[in-house]
Amino acid sequence: MKDGDVIEKNGDILYACALTEIIHNGSLMADDLEDKSLMRRGKPCTYIRYGEDYAVNTSTLMYIAPIIKLDTYIKDADKKQRFQDIYQEEMFNIHFG
């Protein structure tokens, strides 16, 4: 088995992990701004480094990007709808409290 075979076989898992990481980083940016945190991972927070406007816009983009990419990755309408339902519910949950 070649490396490419492993990636192809586990493509769905790798893709889901990448999307999860994008969403997580977006939530950290928003949370740092809300809490007025100073450091994230040993460096000044995004809103300090680049400004609040960039941090807000980038964190929002990181919430939206997975939905946009979903259309190019999942072709089955039922699976796509299920993913969107789960995504909406979980985004509500992380912002509700």
N, C-alpha and C positions, 0 to 999 in steps of 0.2 A: 504494500500500500504506500502510495506517495503522499507527500504533505498536501498536495492539492486535493487528493481524494478525501482526506480528513476534513478539510475546510468545506468541501462540497457536501459531504455527508452531514456535517454539523452546522451548515450555513444558517439554518433557522435559529439555532441557539446562539450563534455568534452575533447574528443580526439583532436579536432580542436583547442580548447583553449590551450591545453598543447603544441601542435606543434607550435602555434603562439608564445607562451612564450619562447620556446627554440630558435626560430629564432630571436626574439627580443633581448634576452640576448646575442646571438652571435653578433648581430649588435652593441650592446653597447660595447662589448669587443673590436671589431675592431675600432669603433669610438673613444673610449678612447685612444687607441694606436695612431691613426692618429692625434688626437688633443693634445696628451701628457697630458691628464687630470690626475689629481693627486688622486681624490677621486670619488668613486661611491658608493652610498647608505651608506655613512658614513664610508667607509673603503677604504684603498688604492686600486687603480685599479688593475685588474688582471695582467696586464703586469708588474706592479711594484712588486706585491706579488710573482709572479711565473716566471717572465721573459717574454721577448717579444716573444720568440719562442713558448712557451706554449700558450700564449694568441692568437697568430696568428693561430696555429694549432687547438686550441679548438674552436675559433670563426668559423673557416672554417668547422669543424666537425658539429657544431650546424646549419650550413646552409645545410649540406648534410644529416644529420640524418633524417629529416622529409621525404625526398624522399626515403630513404632506408626503413623506417617504413611503408611508403605508400603501398609497395608491400605486406606486411603482413596484412594490414587492409582493403584496398579497393580491392575487387575481380573483380568488373565490369570494363572491359577494357575501355569503353567509359568514365565512371566517372574518372577513373585513368588518362586517357589522358587529360581530361578537367582540373583536378587538376594540373597536371604537366604544362599545358599551362599557367594557371593562376599564378602558383608559379614562373615559369621562367620570366613572364612579370613583376611581382611585385618585384622579386629580381633584375631585371634590373633597375626598377624604383628607388629602394632605393639606388642603387650604382651609378646611373647616376647623381643624384643630388637631 
